[in-house]
């Protein structure tokens, strides 16, 4: 144990020295300091977070249409959503500065083109995480479709808590905003 402790302490000293001297901005500066003409010829190895977010958000996609006469609910960001619960989720993502897309289509084997409620960007590791809010679980037909969708997501490699978030609601159980906030803090703060 003494030898192990000695080696670990030595390694920690090296790591501590490295972390004190390491400045990730210097890596970004290498590209930024190139003349503009040369920047056009070089693809940067590292992209700053702001630029990555901007490029991620600029990707154009087609959303599902709203049925005529359906309720009009708008988020604080000014986009139309299908339910009050989706508005709550969208507004919390917005207030926590988490980039997201509403109903961005993906193609799933076994289901075809679907439109997850939210496609979110976890900036820490630049991972895309889907969020499905299943809001009418009391309705047997809706519930069957939701269970099938969850199964197909799993068969396509989407693991709950890693690649996808599910929230649920029924007539007697409404969306718990504290639970939503806790999910956002746990999933997106890593």
GUMISE-155913 format. One record per residue: residue number from 1; x, y, z of N, C-alpha, C, CB in turn. Coordinates in Angstrom, 1 decimal, decimal comma, m for minus. Glycine has a CB too. Example, Ala and Ser with C-alpha at 12.3 -4.5 7.8 and 13.67 -1.06 7.14 Angstrom:
ATOM:1:13,2:m5,7:7,8:12,3:m4,5:7,8:13,2:m3,3:7,8:11,3:m4,5:9,0 .
ATOM:2:12,8:m2,2:7,1:13,7:m1,1:7,1:12,9:0,0:7,9:14,1:m0,6:5,7 .
end
This chain:
ATOM:1:0,8:m1,2:0,0:0,0:0,0:0,0:0,8:1,3:0,0:m0,9:0,0:1,2 .
ATOM:2:2,0:1,2:0,7:2,8:2,4:0,8:3,4:2,7:m0,6:4,0:2,2:1,8 .
ATOM:3:3,8:1,7:m1,3:4,4:1,9:m2,7:3,3:2,5:m3,6:5,0:0,6:m3,2 .
ATOM:4:2,1:1,9:m3,5:1,0:2,4:m4,3:0,7:3,8:m4,0:m0,2:1,5:m4,1 .
ATOM:5:0,6:4,2:m2,7:0,3:5,5:m2,3:1,4:6,5:m2,8:0,2:5,6:m0,8 .
ATOM:6:2,6:6,1:m2,7:3,7:6,9:m3,2:3,6:7,2:m4,7:5,1:6,2:m2,8 .
ATOM:7:3,3:6,2:m5,4:3,2:6,3:m6,9:2,0:7,2:m7,2:3,0:5,0:m7,6 .
ATOM:8:0,9:7,0:m6,6:m0,3:7,8:m6,8:0,0:9,3:m6,5:m1,5:7,3:m6,0 .
ATOM:9:0,6:9,5:m5,4:1,0:10,9:m5,0:1,9:11,6:m6,0:1,6:10,9:m3,6 .
ATOM:10:2,8:10,8:m6,5:3,7:11,3:m7,5:3,0:11,7:m8,8:4,9:10,3:m7,8 .
ATOM:11:2,1:10,8:m9,2:1,3:11,0:m10,4:0,3:12,2:m10,2:0,4:9,8:m10,7 .
ATOM:12:m0,2:12,4:m9,0:m1,1:13,5:m8,8:m0,3:14,8:m8,9:m1,7:13,4:m7,4 .
ATOM:13:1,0:14,8:m8,4:1,8:16,0:m8,5:2,0:16,4:m10,0:3,2:15,8:m7,9 .
ATOM:14:2,3:15,4:m10,9:2,4:15,6:m12,3:1,1:16,2:m12,9:2,8:14,3:m13,0 .
ATOM:15:0,0:15,6:m12,5:m1,3:16,0:m13,0:m1,6:17,4:m12,6:m2,4:15,1:m12,6 .
ATOM:16:m1,3:17,7:m11,3:m1,6:19,0:m10,8:m0,7:20,1:m11,5:m1,3:19,1:m9,3 .
ATOM:17:0,5:19,8:m11,8:1,4:20,7:m12,6:0,9:20,9:m14,0:2,8:20,1:m12,6 .
ATOM:18:0,5:19,8:m14,6:m0,1:19,9:m16,0:m1,3:20,8:m16,0:m0,4:18,5:m16,5 .
ATOM:19:m2,2:20,5:m15,1:m3,5:21,3:m15,0:m3,3:22,8:m14,8:m4,4:20,7:m14,0 .
ATOM:20:m2,3:23,1:m14,0:m2,0:24,5:m13,7:m1,4:25,2:m14,9:m1,0:24,6:m12,5 .
ATOM:21:m0,6:24,5:m15,7:0,0:25,1:m16,9:m0,8:25,0:m18,2:1,3:24,4:m17,1 .
ATOM:22:m1,8:24,0:m18,2:m2,5:23,8:m19,4:m3,6:24,9:m19,6:m3,2:22,4:m19,4 .
ATOM:23:m3,6:25,4:m20,8:m4,5:26,5:m21,2:m5,1:26,1:m22,5:m3,8:27,9:m21,2 .
ATOM:24:m6,4:25,6:m22,5:m7,0:25,2:m23,7:m7,2:26,3:m24,7:m8,4:24,6:m23,4 .
ATOM:25:m7,3:27,6:m24,2:m7,4:28,7:m25,1:m6,2:28,8:m26,1:m7,6:30,0:m24,4 .
ATOM:26:m5,1:28,4:m25,6:m3,9:28,5:m26,5:m4,0:27,6:m27,7:m2,6:28,1:m25,7 .
ATOM:27:m4,7:26,5:m27,5:m5,0:25,6:m28,7:m5,9:26,2:m29,7:m5,6:24,2:m28,2 .
ATOM:28:m6,9:26,9:m29,2:m7,8:27,6:m30,1:m7,1:28,8:m30,8:m9,1:28,1:m29,3 .
ATOM:29:m6,2:29,5:m30,0:m5,5:30,6:m30,5:m4,7:30,3:m31,7:m4,7:31,2:m29,4 .
ATOM:30:m4,2:29,1:m31,8:m3,3:28,7:m33,0:m4,1:29,0:m34,3:m2,9:27,2:m32,9 .
ATOM:31:m5,3:28,5:m34,3:m6,1:28,8:m35,6:m6,5:30,2:m35,7:m7,3:27,9:m35,5 .
ATOM:32:m6,9:30,8:m34,6:m7,4:32,2:m34,6:m6,4:33,2:m35,0:m8,0:32,5:m33,2 .
ATOM:33:m5,1:32,9:m34,7:m4,0:33,8:m35,1:m3,5:33,7:m36,5:m2,9:33,5:m34,1 .
ATOM:34:m4,0:32,7:m37,2:m3,7:32,6:m38,6:m4,3:33,7:m39,4:m4,2:31,2:m39,2 .
ATOM:35:m3,6:34,2:m40,5:m4,3:35,2:m41,3:m5,6:34,6:m41,9:m3,3:35,6:m42,5 .
ATOM:36:m6,5:35,5:m42,1:m7,9:35,2:m42,6:m7,8:34,3:m43,9:m8,7:36,4:m42,9 .
ATOM:37:m6,9:34,7:m44,8:m6,8:33,9:m46,0:m6,3:32,4:m45,7:m5,7:34,6:m47,0 .
ATOM:38:m5,5:32,3:m44,8:m5,0:30,9:m44,5:m6,1:30,1:m43,7:m3,7:31,0:m43,6 .
ATOM:39:m6,9:30,8:m42,9:m8,0:30,2:m42,1:m9,0:29,6:m43,1:m8,7:31,2:m41,2 .
ATOM:40:m9,2:30,2:m44,3:m10,1:29,7:m45,3:m9,6:28,4:m45,9:m10,3:30,7:m46,4 .
ATOM:41:m8,3:28,1:m45,8:m7,7:26,9:m46,4:m7,5:25,8:m45,4:m6,3:27,3:m47,0 .
ATOM:42:m7,7:26,1:m44,1:m7,5:25,1:m43,1:m8,8:24,9:m42,3:m6,4:25,7:m42,1 .
ATOM:43:m9,1:23,6:m42,1:m10,2:23,3:m41,2:m9,7:23,1:m39,8:m10,9:21,9:m41,7 .
ATOM:44:m10,2:23,9:m38,9:m9,7:23,9:m37,5:m10,0:22,5:m36,9:m10,4:25,0:m36,7 .
ATOM:45:m9,0:22,1:m36,1:m9,1:20,8:m35,4:m10,1:21,0:m34,2:m7,7:20,4:m34,9 .
ATOM:46:m10,0:22,2:m33,6:m10,9:22,5:m32,4:m11,8:23,6:m32,8:m10,0:22,8:m31,2 .
ATOM:47:m13,0:23,6:m32,4:m14,0:24,6:m32,6:m14,5:25,1:m31,2:m15,2:24,2:m33,5 .
ATOM:48:m14,4:26,4:m31,1:m14,9:27,0:m29,8:m16,4:26,7:m29,6:m14,7:28,5:m29,8 .
ATOM:49:m16,8:26,6:m28,3:m18,2:26,2:m28,0:m19,2:27,1:m28,7:m18,4:26,3:m26,5 .
ATOM:50:m19,0:28,4:m28,7:m20,0:29,3:m29,3:m20,1:29,0:m30,8:m19,5:30,8:m29,2 .
ATOM:51:m19,0:28,8:m31,5:m19,1:28,4:m32,9:m19,8:27,1:m33,1:m17,7:28,4:m33,6 .
ATOM:52:m19,5:26,1:m32,3:m20,1:24,8:m32,4:m21,6:24,9:m32,2:m19,5:23,8:m31,4 .
ATOM:53:m22,0:25,7:m31,2:m23,5:25,9:m30,9:m24,1:26,5:m32,1:m23,7:26,7:m29,7 .
ATOM:54:m23,5:27,6:m32,7:m24,1:28,3:m33,8:m24,2:27,4:m35,0:m23,2:29,5:m34,2 .
ATOM:55:m23,2:26,6:m35,3:m23,3:25,6:m36,4:m24,4:24,6:m36,2:m22,0:25,0:m36,7 .
ATOM:56:m24,5:24,1:m34,9:m25,5:23,0:m34,6:m26,9:23,6:m34,7:m25,2:22,5:m33,2 .
ATOM:57:m27,1:24,8:m34,3:m28,4:25,5:m34,3:m28,8:25,9:m35,8:m28,5:26,7:m33,4 .
ATOM:58:m27,8:26,1:m36,6:m28,1:26,6:m38,0:m28,6:25,5:m38,9:m26,9:27,3:m38,6 .
ATOM:59:m28,4:24,2:m38,5:m28,9:23,1:m39,4:m30,4:23,2:m39,6:m28,4:21,7:m38,8 .
ATOM:60:m30,8:23,3:m40,8:m32,2:23,5:m41,1:m32,9:22,1:m41,2:m32,4:24,2:m42,5 .
ATOM:61:m34,1:22,1:m40,7:m34,9:20,8:m40,7:m36,4:21,1:m40,8:m34,6:20,0:m39,4 .
ATOM:62:m37,1:20,2:m41,2:m38,6:20,3:m41,4:m39,3:19,7:m40,2:m39,1:19,7:m42,7 .
ATOM:63:m40,1:20,5:m39,6:m40,9:20,1:m38,4:m42,3:19,5:m39,0:m41,2:21,2:m37,4 .
ATOM:64:m43,0:18,8:m38,1:m44,3:18,4:m38,4:m45,2:19,6:m38,4:m44,8:17,3:m37,4 .
ATOM:65:m46,3:19,5:m39,3:m47,2:20,6:m39,3:m48,2:20,4:m38,2:m48,0:20,5:m40,7 .
ATOM:66:m48,8:21,5:m37,8:m49,8:21,5:m36,8:m51,2:21,4:m37,4:m49,8:22,8:m35,9 .
ATOM:67:m52,1:20,6:m36,8:m53,4:20,4:m37,4:m54,1:21,7:m37,2:m54,2:19,3:m36,7 .
ATOM:68:m54,9:22,0:m38,3:m55,7:23,3:m38,2:m56,7:23,2:m37,0:m56,5:23,5:m39,5 .
ATOM:69:m56,8:24,3:m36,3:m57,7:24,4:m35,2:m57,1:23,9:m33,9:m58,9:23,6:m35,5 .
ATOM:70:m55,8:23,3:m33,9:m55,2:22,9:m32,7:m54,8:24,1:m31,8:m54,0:21,9:m33,0 .
ATOM:71:m54,7:23,8:m30,5:m54,3:24,9:m29,6:m53,0:25,5:m30,0:m54,3:24,4:m28,2 .
ATOM:72:m52,9:26,8:m29,7:m51,6:27,5:m30,0:m50,9:27,8:m28,7:m51,9:28,8:m30,8 .
ATOM:73:m49,8:27,1:m28,5:m49,0:27,3:m27,3:m47,6:27,7:m27,8:m49,0:26,1:m26,4 .
ATOM:74:m47,1:28,8:m27,2:m45,8:29,3:m27,7:m44,8:29,3:m26,5:m45,9:30,7:m28,3 .
ATOM:75:m43,5:29,0:m26,8:m42,5:29,0:m25,7:m42,0:30,5:m25,6:m41,3:28,1:m26,1 .
ATOM:76:m41,2:30,7:m24,6:m40,5:32,0:m24,4:m39,6:32,3:m25,5:m39,8:32,0:m23,1 .
ATOM:77:m39,2:31,3:m26,3:m38,3:31,5:m27,4:m39,1:31,9:m28,7:m37,5:30,3:m27,7 .
ATOM:78:m40,5:31,8:m28,5:m41,4:32,2:m29,6:m41,7:31,1:m30,6:m40,7:33,3:m30,4 .
ATOM:79:m41,4:29,8:m30,2:m41,8:28,7:m31,1:m43,0:28,0:m30,6:m40,6:27,7:m31,2 .
ATOM:80:m43,8:27,5:m31,6:m45,0:26,9:m31,3:m44,8:25,4:m30,9:m46,0:26,9:m32,5 .
ATOM:81:m45,4:25,0:m29,8:m45,3:23,6:m29,3:m46,7:23,0:m29,2:m44,5:23,5:m28,0 .
ATOM:82:m46,8:21,7:m29,0:m48,1:21,0:m29,0:m48,8:20,9:m27,6:m47,9:19,6:m29,5 .
ATOM:83:m48,0:21,2:m26,5:m48,7:21,0:m25,2:m48,0:22,0:m24,2:m48,6:19,6:m24,7 .
ATOM:84:m48,8:22,2:m23,1:m48,2:23,0:m22,0:m47,0:22,4:m21,4:m49,3:23,3:m21,0 .
ATOM:85:m47,0:21,1:m21,3:m45,8:20,4:m20,7:m44,6:20,6:m21,6:m46,1:18,9:m20,5 .
ATOM:86:m44,8:20,5:m22,9:m43,7:20,8:m23,8:m43,2:22,2:m23,7:m44,1:20,5:m25,3 .
ATOM:87:m44,1:23,1:m23,5:m43,7:24,5:m23,2:m42,8:24,6:m21,9:m44,9:25,4:m23,1 .
ATOM:88:m43,2:23,9:m20,9:m42,4:23,9:m19,7:m41,0:23,4:m19,9:m43,2:23,0:m18,6 .
ATOM:89:m40,9:22,3:m20,6:m39,6:21,7:m20,9:m38,8:22,6:m21,8:m39,8:20,3:m21,6 .
ATOM:90:m39,4:23,1:m22,8:m38,7:24,1:m23,7:m38,2:25,3:m23,0:m39,6:24,5:m24,9 .
ATOM:91:m39,0:25,9:m22,1:m38,7:27,1:m21,4:m37,5:26,8:m20,4:m39,9:27,7:m20,7 .
ATOM:92:m37,6:25,6:m19,8:m36,5:25,3:m18,8:m35,2:25,1:m19,6:m36,8:24,0:m18,0 .
ATOM:93:m35,2:24,4:m20,7:m34,0:24,2:m21,5:m33,5:25,6:m21,9:m34,3:23,4:m22,8 .
ATOM:94:m34,4:26,5:m22,3:m34,0:27,8:m22,8:m33,3:28,6:m21,6:m35,2:28,6:m23,3 .
ATOM:95:m33,9:28,6:m20,4:m33,4:29,3:m19,3:m32,1:28,7:m18,8:m34,4:29,3:m18,1 .
ATOM:96:m31,8:27,5:m19,0:m30,6:26,8:m18,6:m29,5:26,9:m19,8:m30,8:25,4:m18,3 .
ATOM:97:m29,9:27,7:m20,8:m28,9:27,9:m22,0:m28,5:26,6:m22,6:m27,7:28,6:m21,5 .
ATOM:98:m29,5:25,6:m22,8:m29,2:24,4:m23,4:m29,8:24,5:m24,8:m29,8:23,1:m22,6 .
ATOM:99:m29,0:24,3:m25,8:m29,5:24,4:m27,2:m30,3:23,2:m27,5:m28,3:24,5:m28,2 .
ATOM:100:m31,4:23,4:m28,2:m32,3:22,3:m28,5:m33,0:22,7:m29,8:m33,4:22,1:m27,4 .
ATOM:101:m33,6:21,6:m30,4:m34,4:21,7:m31,6:m35,7:21,0:m31,3:m33,7:21,1:m32,9 .
ATOM:102:m36,8:21,6:m31,7:m38,1:21,1:m31,5:m38,6:20,3:m32,7:m39,2:22,2:m31,1 .
ATOM:103:m38,9:19,0:m32,4:m39,4:18,1:m33,5:m38,4:18,0:m34,7:m40,8:18,5:m33,9 .
ATOM:104:m37,2:17,8:m34,4:m36,2:17,6:m35,5:m36,3:16,1:m35,9:m34,7:18,0:m34,9 .
ATOM:105:m36,5:15,8:m37,1:m36,8:14,4:m37,6:m35,5:13,5:m37,5:m37,3:14,4:m39,0 .
ATOM:106:m35,7:12,3:m37,2:m34,7:11,2:m37,3:m35,4:10,0:m37,9:m34,0:10,9:m35,9 .
ATOM:107:m34,6:9,2:m38,5:m35,1:7,9:m39,1:m34,7:6,8:m38,2:m34,6:7,7:m40,5 .
ATOM:108:m35,7:6,0:m37,7:m35,4:4,9:m36,8:m35,8:3,6:m37,6:m36,2:5,0:m35,5 .
ATOM:109:m34,9:2,6:m37,6:m35,2:1,3:m38,1:m36,4:0,7:m37,4:m33,9:0,4:m38,1 .
ATOM:110:m37,4:0,3:m38,1:m38,6:m0,3:m37,5:m39,7:0,7:m37,3:m38,2:m0,9:m36,2 .
ATOM:111:m39,5:2,0:m37,5:m40,5:3,0:m37,2:m40,5:4,0:m38,4:m40,3:3,7:m35,9 .
ATOM:112:m39,4:4,2:m39,0:m39,3:5,2:m40,1:m39,0:6,6:m39,5:m40,6:5,3:m40,9 .
ATOM:113:m39,5:7,6:m40,2:m39,2:9,0:m39,8:m40,1:9,3:m38,6:m39,4:10,0:m41,0 .
ATOM:114:m39,4:9,8:m37,5:m40,2:10,2:m36,4:m39,6:11,6:m36,0:m40,0:9,2:m35,2 .
ATOM:115:m40,4:12,3:m35,1:m40,1:13,6:m34,7:m40,0:13,7:m33,2:m41,1:14,6:m35,2 .
ATOM:116:m38,9:13,4:m32,6:m38,7:13,5:m31,1:m39,1:14,9:m30,7:m37,3:13,1:m30,6 .
ATOM:117:m39,7:15,0:m29,5:m40,1:16,3:m29,0:m38,9:17,3:m29,0:m40,7:16,2:m27,6 .
ATOM:118:m37,8:16,9:m28,4:m36,7:17,7:m28,3:m35,4:17,0:m28,7:m36,5:18,3:m26,9 .
ATOM:119:m34,5:17,6:m29,4:m33,2:17,2:m29,7:m32,3:18,2:m29,1:m32,9:17,0:m31,3 .
ATOM:120:m31,6:17,8:m28,0:m30,8:18,7:m27,2:m29,3:18,5:m27,4:m31,2:18,5:m25,7 .
ATOM:121:m28,6:19,5:m27,2:m27,1:19,5:m27,3:m26,5:19,6:m25,9:m26,6:20,6:m28,2 .
ATOM:122:m25,8:18,5:m25,5:m25,1:18,6:m24,2:m23,7:19,1:m24,6:m25,0:17,2:m23,4 .
ATOM:123:m23,4:20,3:m24,3:m22,2:21,0:m24,8:m20,9:20,4:m24,2:m22,2:22,4:m24,4 .
ATOM:124:m21,0:19,9:m22,9:m19,8:19,4:m22,3:m19,0:18,3:m23,1:m20,1:18,8:m20,9 .
ATOM:125:m19,8:17,5:m23,8:m19,2:16,4:m24,6:m19,7:16,5:m26,1:m19,4:15,1:m24,0 .
ATOM:126:m20,5:17,6:m26,3:m21,1:17,8:m27,7:m21,9:16,6:m28,1:m20,0:18,1:m28,7 .
ATOM:127:m22,7:16,1:m27,2:m23,5:14,9:m27,5:m24,9:15,4:m27,7:m23,4:13,9:m26,4 .
ATOM:128:m25,6:14,8:m28,7:m27,0:15,0:m28,9:m27,8:14,1:m28,1:m27,4:14,9:m30,4 .
ATOM:129:m28,8:14,6:m27,3:m29,7:13,8:m26,5:m31,1:14,1:m26,9:m29,4:14,0:m25,0 .
ATOM:130:m31,9:13,0:m27,1:m33,3:13,2:m27,4:m34,1:13,3:m26,2:m33,8:12,0:m28,3 .
ATOM:131:m35,3:13,9:m26,3:m36,2:14,0:m25,1:m37,6:13,8:m25,7:m36,1:15,4:m24,4 .
ATOM:132:m38,2:12,8:m25,2:m39,6:12,5:m25,5:m40,5:12,7:m24,3:m39,8:11,0:m26,1 .
ATOM:133:m41,5:13,5:m24,5:m42,5:13,7:m23,4:m43,7:12,9:m23,8:m42,8:15,2:m23,1 .
ATOM:134:m44,1:12,0:m23,0:m45,3:11,1:m23,4:m46,4:11,5:m22,4:m44,9:9,6:m23,2 .
ATOM:135:m47,3:12,3:m22,9:m48,2:13,1:m22,1:m49,6:12,6:m21,9:m48,2:14,4:m22,6 .
ATOM:136:m50,0:11,5:m22,6:m51,3:11,0:m22,5:m51,3:9,5:m22,1:m52,1:11,3:m23,8 .
ATOM:137:m50,6:9,1:m21,1:m50,4:7,7:m20,8:m51,7:7,1:m20,3:m49,3:7,6:m19,8 .
ATOM:138:m52,7:7,8:m19,9:m54,0:7,2:m19,5:m54,7:6,7:m20,7:m54,8:8,3:m18,8 .
ATOM:139:m54,5:7,2:m21,9:m55,2:6,8:m23,1:m54,6:5,5:m23,5:m55,1:7,9:m24,2 .
ATOM:140:m55,3:4,4:m23,5:m54,7:3,1:m23,9:m54,1:3,0:m25,2:m55,8:2,0:m23,8 .
ATOM:141:m54,7:3,6:m26,2:m54,1:3,6:m27,6:m52,8:4,4:m27,6:m55,1:4,1:m28,6 .
ATOM:142:m52,8:5,6:m27,0:m51,6:6,4:m27,0:m50,5:5,6:m26,2:m51,9:7,7:m26,3 .
ATOM:143:m50,9:5,0:m25,1:m49,9:4,3:m24,2:m49,3:3,2:m25,0:m50,6:3,8:m23,0 .
ATOM:144:m50,0:2,4:m25,8:m49,5:1,3:m26,6:m48,5:1,8:m27,6:m50,6:0,5:m27,3 .
ATOM:145:m48,8:2,9:m28,3:m47,9:3,5:m29,3:m46,6:4,0:m28,6:m48,6:4,7:m30,0 .
ATOM:146:m46,8:4,6:m27,4:m45,6:5,1:m26,7:m44,7:4,0:m26,3:m46,1:5,9:m25,4 .
ATOM:147:m45,3:2,9:m25,8:m44,5:1,7:m25,4:m43,7:1,1:m26,6:m45,3:0,6:m24,7 .
ATOM:148:m44,4:1,1:m27,7:m43,8:0,6:m29,0:m42,6:1,5:m29,4:m44,8:0,5:m30,1 .
ATOM:149:m42,9:2,8:m29,3:m41,8:3,8:m29,6:m40,6:3,7:m28,7:m42,4:5,2:m29,5 .
ATOM:150:m40,8:3,5:m27,4:m39,7:3,3:m26,4:m38,9:2,1:m26,8:m40,3:3,2:m25,0 .
ATOM:151:m39,6:1,0:m27,1:m39,0:m0,3:m27,5:m38,1:m0,1:m28,8:m40,0:m1,4:m27,7 .
ATOM:152:m38,7:0,6:m29,8:m37,9:0,8:m31,0:m36,7:1,7:m30,8:m38,8:1,4:m32,1 .
ATOM:153:m36,9:2,7:m29,9:m35,7:3,6:m29,6:m34,6:2,7:m29,0:m36,1:4,7:m28,6 .
ATOM:154:m35,0:1,8:m28,1:m34,0:0,9:m27,5:m33,3:0,0:m28,5:m34,7:0,0:m26,4 .
ATOM:155:m34,1:m0,6:m29,4:m33,6:m1,4:m30,5:m32,7:m0,7:m31,4:m34,7:m2,1:m31,3 .
ATOM:156:m32,8:0,6:m31,5:m31,9:1,5:m32,3:m30,7:2,0:m31,5:m32,7:2,6:m32,9 .
ATOM:157:m30,6:1,5:m30,3:m29,4:1,9:m29,5:m29,5:3,1:m28,6:m28,3:2,2:m30,4 .
ATOM:158:m30,7:3,6:m28,5:m31,0:4,8:m27,6:m31,2:4,3:m26,2:m32,2:5,7:m28,1 .
ATOM:159:m30,3:4,6:m25,3:m30,4:4,1:m23,9:m30,9:5,3:m23,0:m29,0:3,6:m23,4 .
ATOM:160:m31,9:5,0:m22,2:m32,5:6,0:m21,4:m31,5:6,6:m20,4:m33,7:5,5:m20,6 .
ATOM:161:m31,4:7,9:m20,3:m30,4:8,5:m19,4:m29,1:8,8:m20,1:m30,2:7,7:m18,2 .
ATOM:162:m28,8:8,1:m21,1:m27,6:8,3:m21,9:m27,8:9,0:m23,2:m26,8:7,0:m22,1 .
ATOM:163:m28,8:8,5:m24,0:m29,1:9,0:m25,3:m30,4:9,7:m25,4:m28,9:7,9:m26,3 .
ATOM:164:m31,3:9,3:m24,5:m32,7:9,8:m24,5:m33,3:10,0:m23,1:m33,6:8,8:m25,4 .
ATOM:165:m34,1:11,0:m23,0:m34,8:11,2:m21,8:m36,3:11,0:m22,1:m34,6:12,7:m21,2 .
ATOM:166:m37,0:10,3:m21,1:m38,4:10,2:m21,2:m39,1:10,9:m20,0:m38,9:8,7:m21,3 .
ATOM:167:m40,1:11,6:m20,3:m41,0:12,1:m19,2:m42,4:11,7:m19,5:m40,9:13,7:m19,0 .
ATOM:168:m43,2:11,5:m18,5:m44,5:10,9:m18,6:m45,5:11,8:m17,9:m44,6:9,5:m18,1 .
ATOM:169:m46,8:11,6:m18,4:m47,9:12,3:m17,8:m49,1:11,5:m18,0:m48,0:13,8:m18,4 .
ATOM:170:m50,1:11,7:m17,1:m51,4:11,1:m17,3:m52,5:12,1:m16,8:m51,5:9,7:m16,6 .
ATOM:171:m53,7:11,7:m16,9:m54,8:12,5:m16,4:m54,6:12,9:m14,9:m56,2:11,9:m16,6 .
ATOM:172:m54,2:12,0:m14,1:m54,1:12,3:m12,7:m52,7:12,6:m12,2:m54,5:11,1:m11,9 .
ATOM:173:m51,7:12,5:m13,1:m50,3:12,8:m12,8:m49,7:13,8:m13,8:m49,4:11,5:m12,7 .
ATOM:174:m49,6:15,0:m13,4:m49,1:16,0:m14,4:m47,6:16,1:m14,2:m49,7:17,4:m14,1 .
ATOM:175:m47,0:16,8:m15,2:m45,5:16,9:m15,2:m45,0:17,6:m14,0:m45,1:17,6:m16,5 .
ATOM:176:m44,1:17,1:m13,3:m43,5:17,7:m12,1:m42,3:18,5:m12,6:m43,0:16,5:m11,1 .
ATOM:177:m42,4:19,8:m12,4:m41,4:20,8:m12,9:m40,1:20,6:m12,2:m41,9:22,2:m12,8 .
ATOM:178:m40,2:20,2:m10,9:m38,9:20,0:m10,1:m38,2:18,8:m10,7:m39,2:19,8:m8,6 .
ATOM:179:m38,9:17,7:m11,1:m38,3:16,6:m11,7:m37,6:16,9:m13,0:m39,3:15,4:m11,9 .
ATOM:180:m38,3:17,8:m13,8:m37,8:18,2:m15,1:m36,5:18,9:m14,8:m38,8:19,1:m15,8 .
ATOM:181:m36,5:19,9:m13,9:m35,3:20,6:m13,6:m34,1:19,7:m13,1:m35,6:21,7:m12,5 .
ATOM:182:m34,5:18,7:m12,2:m33,4:17,8:m11,8:m32,9:17,0:m12,9:m34,0:16,9:m10,7 .
ATOM:183:m33,7:16,5:m13,8:m33,2:15,8:m15,0:m32,3:16,7:m15,8:m34,4:15,4:m15,9 .
ATOM:184:m32,7:17,9:m16,1:m31,8:18,8:m16,9:m30,5:19,0:m16,1:m32,5:20,2:m17,1 .
ATOM:185:m30,5:19,2:m14,9:m29,3:19,4:m14,1:m28,4:18,2:m14,1:m29,6:19,8:m12,6 .
ATOM:186:m29,0:17,0:m14,0:m28,2:15,8:m13,9:m27,6:15,4:m15,3:m29,0:14,6:m13,4 .
ATOM:187:m28,4:15,5:m16,4:m28,0:15,1:m17,7:m27,1:16,1:m18,4:m29,3:14,8:m18,6 .
ATOM:188:m27,4:17,4:m18,2:m26,7:18,4:m19,0:m25,5:19,1:m18,3:m27,6:19,4:m19,5 .
ATOM:189:m25,3:18,8:m17,0:m24,3:19,5:m16,3:m23,0:18,7:m16,3:m24,7:19,8:m14,9 .
ATOM:190:m23,0:17,5:m16,9:m21,7:16,7:m16,9:m20,8:17,1:m18,0:m22,1:15,2:m17,1 .
end
